[in-house]
């Protein structure tokens, strides 16, 4: 396919959305909260932060006890390694959940930006607009010269 044919396919696909943009926006708005809710992740983050703080406090106390009381340094190192590993596992889990929350937050921003761009578009496109294309298109998949799928950014 030529660039012009791809551009024409984009214009046709975008205009299909524009023709029903109010219905599209009305259908999407109620589900944005559900798709991008971070409440469960926030609760998990709070629990993991509390657990990390607890293990960290336990490590600090363990170090103080070692400094103030004679004990087997072999046993101390083993116990310290166990606590440190437990802390690192919790921190890694916390980082993973924080990353998931950031992903959800970014997803929400992308959806809202897409809907706002859609609201701001007055009238159908008469010709290819590279700015709109770059802002709203995720990818184009060419199945044949007459069958081109345009995937718009919305998540």
C-alpha positions as CSV (number, residue, x, y, z in Angstrom):
1,X,0.0,0.0,0.0
2,X,1.1,3.5,-0.6
3,X,1.3,6.3,2.0
4,X,-1.7,8.0,0.4
5,X,-3.8,4.8,0.6
6,X,-2.9,4.5,4.3
7,X,-3.7,8.1,4.9
8,X,-7.1,7.6,3.2
9,X,-7.8,4.6,5.4
10,X,-7.0,6.6,8.5
11,X,-9.3,9.4,7.4
12,X,-12.2,7.0,6.7
13,X,-11.7,5.2,10.1
14,X,-11.5,8.5,12.0
15,X,-14.5,9.9,10.3
16,X,-16.5,6.8,11.3
17,X,-15.7,7.5,14.9
18,X,-16.6,11.2,14.4
19,X,-20.0,10.4,13.0
20,X,-20.9,8.7,16.2
21,X,-18.6,10.6,18.6
22,X,-21.3,11.6,21.0
23,X,-22.5,8.0,21.3
24,X,-18.9,6.8,21.6
25,X,-18.1,9.4,24.3
26,X,-21.3,8.7,26.2
27,X,-20.6,5.0,26.2
28,X,-17.0,5.3,27.3
29,X,-17.3,7.9,30.1
30,X,-19.2,5.7,32.6
31,X,-16.7,2.9,32.4
32,X,-13.6,5.1,32.7
33,X,-13.7,4.9,36.5
34,X,-14.1,1.1,36.5
35,X,-11.2,0.7,34.0
36,X,-8.9,2.9,35.8
37,X,-9.8,2.5,39.5
38,X,-6.7,2.3,41.7
39,X,-8.5,1.8,45.0
40,X,-7.6,-1.8,45.4
41,X,-4.0,-1.0,44.4
42,X,-3.9,1.8,46.9
43,X,-5.0,-0.5,49.7
44,X,-2.4,-3.1,48.7
45,X,0.3,-0.4,48.7
46,X,-0.7,0.7,52.2
47,X,-0.5,-2.8,53.5
48,X,2.9,-3.5,51.9
49,X,4.3,-0.2,53.1
50,X,3.2,-1.1,56.6
51,X,4.8,-4.5,56.3
52,X,8.0,-3.1,54.9
53,X,8.2,-0.6,57.7
54,X,7.7,-3.4,60.2
55,X,10.4,-5.5,58.8
56,X,12.7,-2.5,58.6
57,X,12.1,-1.7,62.2
58,X,12.8,-5.3,63.1
59,X,16.1,-5.2,61.2
60,X,17.1,-2.0,63.1
61,X,16.2,-3.5,66.4
62,X,18.1,-6.6,65.5
63,X,21.2,-4.6,64.7
64,X,20.9,-2.7,68.0
65,X,20.5,-5.9,69.9
66,X,23.7,-7.3,68.3
67,X,25.6,-4.2,69.2
68,X,24.5,-4.3,72.8
69,X,24.5,-8.0,73.6
70,X,27.0,-10.7,72.9
71,X,25.7,-13.4,70.5
72,X,26.9,-15.8,67.9
73,X,27.8,-13.8,64.8
74,X,27.1,-16.7,62.6
75,X,23.6,-16.9,63.8
76,X,23.3,-13.1,63.6
77,X,24.4,-13.1,60.0
78,X,21.9,-15.9,59.1
79,X,19.0,-14.1,60.8
80,X,20.0,-10.7,59.3
81,X,20.1,-12.3,55.8
82,X,16.6,-13.7,56.4
83,X,15.2,-10.4,57.5
84,X,17.0,-8.5,54.6
85,X,15.6,-11.0,52.1
86,X,12.1,-10.7,53.5
87,X,12.4,-6.9,53.3
88,X,13.7,-7.1,49.7
89,X,10.8,-9.4,48.6
90,X,8.3,-7.0,50.1
91,X,10.0,-4.0,48.5
92,X,9.9,-5.8,45.1
93,X,6.2,-6.6,45.5
94,X,5.5,-3.0,46.5
95,X,7.4,-1.7,43.5
96,X,5.4,-4.0,41.2
97,X,2.1,-2.7,42.6
98,X,3.2,0.9,42.5
99,X,4.1,0.3,38.8
100,X,0.7,-1.2,38.2
101,X,-0.9,1.9,39.8
102,X,1.1,4.2,37.7
103,X,0.1,2.2,34.6
104,X,-3.6,2.6,35.6
105,X,-3.1,6.3,36.2
106,X,-1.5,6.7,32.8
107,X,-4.2,4.7,31.2
108,X,-6.8,7.0,32.6
109,X,-5.0,10.1,31.3
110,X,-4.7,8.6,27.8
111,X,-8.4,7.8,27.8
112,X,-9.4,11.2,29.0
113,X,-7.0,12.8,26.5
114,X,-8.5,10.7,23.6
115,X,-12.0,11.7,24.6
116,X,-11.1,15.3,24.9
117,X,-9.4,15.3,21.5
118,X,-12.5,13.6,20.1
119,X,-14.8,16.2,21.7
120,X,-12.7,19.0,20.2
121,X,-12.9,17.7,16.7
122,X,-15.5,19.7,14.8
123,X,-16.7,18.2,11.5
124,X,-15.3,15.3,9.5
125,X,-11.8,15.3,8.3
126,X,-11.5,16.3,4.7
127,X,-7.9,15.3,4.3
128,X,-5.2,13.6,6.3
129,X,-4.0,15.5,9.4
130,X,-0.7,14.3,10.7
131,X,-1.1,15.9,14.1
132,X,-4.4,14.1,14.7
133,X,-2.9,10.9,13.3
134,X,0.1,11.0,15.7
135,X,-2.0,12.0,18.7
136,X,-4.8,9.5,18.3
137,X,-3.4,6.5,16.4
138,X,-1.8,3.5,18.1
139,X,-1.3,1.4,15.0
140,X,-2.6,0.4,11.6
141,X,-2.9,-3.2,10.5
142,X,-3.1,-3.9,6.8
143,X,-4.9,-7.1,5.9
144,X,-5.4,-6.1,2.2
145,X,-5.7,-3.0,0.1
146,X,-9.4,-2.8,1.1
147,X,-9.1,-4.0,4.7
148,X,-7.1,-1.8,7.0
149,X,-7.7,-1.8,10.7
150,X,-6.9,1.4,12.6
151,X,-6.4,1.1,16.3
152,X,-6.8,4.4,18.1
153,X,-5.1,5.2,21.4
154,X,-7.5,4.8,24.2
155,X,-5.7,2.9,26.9
